[in-house]
Structure formats: C-alpha cells, structure tokens
C-alpha cells in the first residue's frame, strides 16, 4: 500500500472521529431523544465547543472530497512521488490536529493548521498537472 493510500485510509477513520465528535456534543446539548428522533423541528445553533465541533466536521467533509479524489487519481495513474506522499501526510496530520485545535477554540492556529492541510491537497493534486 502506498503512503498516499495509507493516509487516505487513516483519513477515512479520522472523518468518523470528526462526525462522532460533533454528534457527541450535539447529543450532550440536545439530548438522546433528539438524537434518536426524526429531527423534524428546527433547533437553535450549537454554541461553544459543540458549535465548533460541528463546523470542524463540516469543514473536514468539504476538504476530504478533494483530498480523496486527488489521492485516488494519483494512485490510479501511478503518479506517486515523494511530493505526493508528503502532501498526503501533511493533509492527514494537519486534519488530526485541526479537530482539537478548533474544538478548544484557538483561532489563529486553527487557520494555520487548515492552511497546512490545504497545502497537502495541493501537493498531491500537483502530480496531476
């Protein structure tokens, strides 16, 4: 298994951690009946760590599609290089750091970590051009 595919697999697992973290905070705030229900009624936005966890999860989902597409294209075309491997590693490790940094609420560091993850996607995708 290439480094890129390995990082993709770990990023899938990390995506579950993002979703479950957001779900934990939402359930803690709104209750188990809400979580188990149909959620037909509008709810107020989550505040504090819960809101940040929800936004972090959404942000992960927004970037993961680009990362996964780039990794899969690089793998399918056998374009793996040390640069694409580094990019995949940067994406994964930055996204791993992003969740706690965002949930804790460290604004400038959050943006820098996001930038590293974005640079990782660019490094992987650059092999396609």
N, C-alpha and C positions, 0 to 999 in steps of 0.2 A: 504494500500500500504506500502510495506516495505521501509526502508530507502534506501536500495540498488536500488530498482526500482525507487524510488523518485529521487535519484541522477542521475540515468540513464536518466530519463525524462528531468531533467534540463540540463543534458549534451547534449542531442539532441538539445535543444534550444540554448545552448552555441555554438554548432557546426555551427548552422546557423549564429550566430554572427561572428564567425571566417570567414566563407565563404563570408558574406556580407561586412565585413571589408576589406578583400583582394580585393573584386570586386570594392568597392568604390575607393580604391587607384589606382587600375589598370585603371578604367574608368576616374578618375581625370587626370591621366598621359596620357592615350592614346586616350581619347575622347569617346563620346557617339556613334559616327558612328562605331568605333572599337567594342564597347561592343555589339551593335545591329547587327553587321555584322557576316560573317561566320568565320572570323579569319583564313583565309587560308594562309595569308602571315606571314612569321616569324617576330617576334618583338624582340627588344632588352630587356634584363632582366630589371626588375624594380629595381631601386636603392633606397637607404634610407629607409624611413618608409614603402613605398609601397612594396619593396622587402622583408622587414622583415615581413610585414603583410601576404604576400604570403607564405613565409616559415613557419610562425606560423600556418597558415591554413593547410598547407600540414602536418606539424608535428602533429596537432590535429587529422587529419584523420588517420595518422599512428598509433596513440595510442588508438584512440577511438574504433577501432575494437576489440582490446584485452580487453579493459575495458568492452565493451558491452557483449562480449562473456562470460567473467568471471561472470558478474552480472547475465546474463540470465541463465547460468549453475547453479550458486548458488541458484537462485530463483527456478528453475525447480526441483532441488534436495532437496529443503528446508533445505539448509545448512547455512542459515543466522545466524550470531553471532554478538556480539558487535564488534569483529575484522573486519568482512566483512563490517559492517555498517561504521566503522571508515575509512576503506580503500576507500569505495565509496565516503565518504565525502571529504577525502584528495584529491582524484582524481579531483572531481568537483571544489573545492575551489582553488586548485593549477592551474587547467586549466583556471579558471576565472582570476586569477592573471597573468598567463603566457602571455595572449594576450597583455595587455597594457605594461607589462614589456618588451616584445620582440619588439613591435612596437616603443616604446620610445627608445630602444637600450641600455638596462642595462645588459651587458654580463654575469657577474658572478651570479648575482641574477637570471637571466633567467635560467641558468643551475641548480641552487639550486631549483628553483620552479619546473622545469621539473623533478628533482630527487624526489621531494615530490609526484608529480603526478604518477610517476613510482612506488614508494613505495605503493601508494594507490592501484594500479592494483595488485601488488604482494600480498598485504593483502587480497584483495577479492579472488584472484585465489588460495591462500594458503588453503582455505577451501576445495578445490577440491582434495587435495593430502593427 
